Amino acid sequence: MRVLAPALALVVLLAGCGDKTTPRSTPDTFGDECRPSQYETYVFGKVTDTSKATLAQANVTASALGHIHKIYAETDTRGCYAFDMPPSQYHDITATKDGYASKTAKSVEVERGDGRKVNFELGRA
């Protein structure tokens, strides 16, 4: 994971150059209960299966309504994810993992300086 950090930083740096997807998560830096400490305006949570077992390496994507640009994160070993969000915009947040049915939380809004917890429970596909 440490080797990927420079590559992720480069992707974030190039995000303003026409890339339609921006990585925003740094797994293993989350505080208690998956709450991040490094973001001002953020969405965070946990992805589990129907037995409440955590799902590592699940993908969580935020799509701003009416925009092409997406923000994404991958869950860590505890099933936690987090990403910073533009304030006062509505986003659909979707969790996916191979072998599981995806789930979407519709029209999630986060006010400036606030965080919003969005957990997902995925059933087998």
MARMI-945232 format. One record per residue (C-alpha): residue number from 1; x, y, z. Coordinates in steps of 0.5 Angstrom, whole numbers. Each point is the difference from the previous one (the first is absolute). Layout:
N
NUM:X:Y:Z
...
END
This chain:
125
1:0:0:0
2:6:5:2
3:2:-1:-8
4:-6:2:-2
5:0:7:3
6:4:4:-5
7:-4:-3:-5
8:-6:2:3
9:3:7:1
10:1:0:-7
11:-7:-1:-2
12:-3:5:4
13:5:5:-2
14:-2:-2:-8
15:-7:0:2
16:-1:7:-2
17:2:-1:-7
18:-6:-4:-3
19:0:-6:5
20:-7:-2:1
21:1:-4:7
22:4:3:6
23:3:-5:5
24:-2:4:7
25:2:-6:5
26:6:-2:4
27:-2:-6:4
28:3:-2:6
29:0:7:3
30:-7:0:2
31:-2:2:7
32:-5:-4:5
33:-6:-3:-3
34:3:2:-7
35:-1:7:1
36:6:4:-4
37:4:6:3
38:3:3:-6
39:-6:2:-3
40:-4:6:1
41:-7:-2:-4
42:0:-7:-1
43:-4:-7:-1
44:2:-6:4
45:-2:-7:2
46:0:-7:0
47:-1:-5:-5
48:-3:-7:3
49:-3:-6:-3
50:-7:-3:3
51:3:-4:5
52:4:7:3
53:7:-2:-3
54:4:5:-2
55:1:1:-8
56:8:2:-1
57:1:2:-7
58:-7:2:-2
59:-1:6:-4
60:-4:7:2
61:-1:5:-5
62:-3:7:1
63:-4:3:-7
64:-2:7:1
65:-7:0:-3
66:0:3:-7
67:8:0:-1
68:5:-5:-3
69:5:0:5
70:0:-5:5
71:4:-1:7
72:2:-7:2
73:3:-4:6
74:2:-7:2
75:-2:-3:7
76:6:-2:4
77:1:-6:4
78:-6:2:5
79:-5:1:-6
80:1:8:2
81:0:5:-6
82:0:8:0
83:1:6:-5
84:0:7:0
85:-6:3:-3
86:-2:7:-4
87:-5:3:5
88:-7:1:-1
89:-1:-4:-6
90:-4:-7:-1
91:3:-6:-1
92:-2:-7:-1
93:5:-5:4
94:1:-7:-3
95:3:-6:3
96:2:-6:-4
97:5:-6:1
98:0:-6:-5
99:-5:-5:2
100:-4:4:3
101:-6:4:-2
102:1:8:0
103:-3:5:5
104:-1:7:-1
105:-2:6:5
106:-4:5:-4
107:1:8:0
108:5:0:6
109:2:7:2
110:5:3:4
111:1:7:3
112:6:3:0
113:4:-2:6
114:-4:-6:2
115:0:-7:-1
116:-5:-5:-2
117:0:-8:2
118:-2:-4:-6
119:0:-8:2
120:-1:-5:-5
121:-2:-8:0
122:1:-4:-6
123:-4:-6:-1
124:3:-6:-5
125:-2:1:-7
END
